[in-house]
């Protein structure tokens, strides 16, 4: 499953292909609580991942950048914790049921090098943002504001672009390795997202209600399109 941190790219998810205005969902839709819960666990998981992978940095600058992003994750977690508390939901039990899928994603995409860690931070995290921001437009303002605030661009991860582009410009071998890695991240993210949706009808209903989709494959096709533009940003296309 995709981890659920802030959006790390300027690329935006595509809107409905036909330009139609989709019907919104109510603030008391049960999928909203589930959305906040899965986002909350994603923030906690991302904090520990960034802290751990920051140790792979070859210099202090890299470690500081990763630490800054990790700190932002916990600030986002607090926003979600407050949003759940306002709905009389206990955060820890609500989000813990999403642990297996998210932890499985991280287990299957453990980076072996610093450059792989950077690509995962940039592409993997942006995939998570794309997934949830596709839903946000149809949410009531008070709910959409929470989602957008915890997935907002922080600016911290922009250092990834310069470092990865420099590495792949200098080495075709690195470019091919990291391109394959980024495709693996996409595949694992979609697989784990499908597992989560299969187990949580409320989230499926929220996705379908917000997007007006005839079928979920179209939803994931949009993720693939934005993924392609991020590969270009990193020089991996």
Long-range contacts (C-beta under 8 A, 24 or more apart in sequence): 1-98, 1-101, 1-102, 1-104, 1-105, 1-189, 1-192, 1-193, 1-195, 1-196, 2-42, 2-102, 2-105, 2-124, 2-127, 2-128, 2-131, 2-189, 2-192, 2-193, 3-42, 3-45, 3-46, 3-49, 3-102, 3-105, 3-106, 3-124, 3-125, 3-128, 4-38, 4-39, 4-41, 4-42, 4-43, 4-45, 4-46, 4-102, 4-128, 4-132, 4-151, 5-42, 5-43, 5-46, 5-69, 5-72, 5-73, 5-76, 5-125, 5-128, 5-129, 5-151, 6-69, 6-72, 6-73, 6-76, 6-125, 6-129, 6-150, 6-151, 6-152, 6-153, 6-154, 7-125, 7-126, 7-129, 7-130, 7-133, 7-151, 7-152, 7-153, 8-121, 8-122, 8-125, 8-126, 8-129, 8-153, 8-154, 8-157, 8-160, 9-122, 9-126, 9-129, 9-153, 9-226, 9-229, 9-230, 9-233, 10-153, 11-126, 11-130, 11-226, 11-229, 11-230, 11-233, 12-133, 12-226, 13-130, 13-133, 13-134, 13-222, 13-223, 13-226, 14-222, 14-225, 14-226, 15-137, 16-211, 16-212, 20-212, 22-137, 22-138, 22-210, 22-211, 22-212, 23-138, 23-209, 23-212, 24-138, 24-139, 24-140, 24-210, 25-138, 25-139, 25-140, 25-206, 25-209, 25-210, 26-140, 27-139, 27-140, 27-142, 27-143, 29-202, 29-205, 29-206, 29-209, 30-202, 30-205, 31-202, 31-203, 31-205, 31-206, 31-207, 31-209, 32-87, 32-139, 32-143, 32-206, 33-84, 33-87, 33-89, 33-94, 33-202, 34-94, 34-200, 34-202, 34-203, 34-206, 35-132, 35-135, 35-147, 35-203, 35-206, 36-80, 36-83, 36-84, 36-87, 36-89, 36-94, 36-146, 37-84, 37-89, 37-91, 37-94, 37-95, 37-97, 37-98, 38-95, 38-98, 38-102, 38-196, 38-203, 39-76, 39-80, 39-132, 39-147, 39-150, 39-151, 40-77, 40-80, 40-81, 40-84, 40-91, 40-94, 40-95, 41-95, 41-96, 41-98, 41-99, 41-102, 42-98, 42-102, 42-128, 43-73, 43-74, 43-76, 43-77, 43-80, 43-150, 44-73, 44-74, 44-77, 44-95, 45-99, 45-102, 45-103, 45-106, 46-70, 46-73, 46-125, 47-73, 47-74, 47-77, 49-106, 50-121, 53-111, 53-117, 53-120, 53-121, 56-111, 56-113, 56-114, 56-117, 57-114, 58-114, 61-159, 62-114, 62-159, 62-163, 65-156, 65-157, 65-159, 66-121, 68-154, 68-156, 69-121, 69-154, 69-156, 69-157, 72-154, 72-156, 76-149, 76-150, 79-146, 79-149, 79-150, 80-146, 80-150, 83-146, 98-196, 101-192, 101-195, 101-196, 101-199, 102-192, 104-192, 104-195, 105-188, 105-189, 105-192, 108-188, 109-184, 109-185, 109-188, 111-181, 115-163, 115-164, 115-167, 115-174, 115-178, 116-178, 116-181, 118-160, 118-163, 118-164, 119-160, 119-164, 119-178, 119-181, 119-182, 119-185, 119-234, 119-236, 120-181, 120-185, 121-157, 121-160, 122-157, 122-160, 122-161, 122-164, 122-230, 122-234, 123-182, 123-185, 123-186, 123-227, 123-230, 123-231, 123-234, 124-185, 124-189, 125-157, 126-226, 126-227, 126-230, 127-185, 127-186, 127-189, 127-223, 127-226, 127-227, 128-189, 130-222, 130-223, 130-226, 130-227, 131-189, 131-193, 131-223, 134-207, 134-210, 134-211, 134-219, 134-222, 135-206, 135-207, 135-210, 135-211, 136-210, 137-210, 138-209, 138-210, 138-211, 139-210, 160-234, 161-233, 161-234, 164-234, 164-235, 164-236, 165-234, 165-235, 168-234, 168-235, 168-236, 169-235, 175-235, 175-236, 178-234, 178-236, 179-231, 179-236, 179-237, 182-227, 182-230, 182-231, 182-234, 182-236, 186-223, 186-224, 186-227, 189-223, 190-220, 190-223, 193-220, 194-220
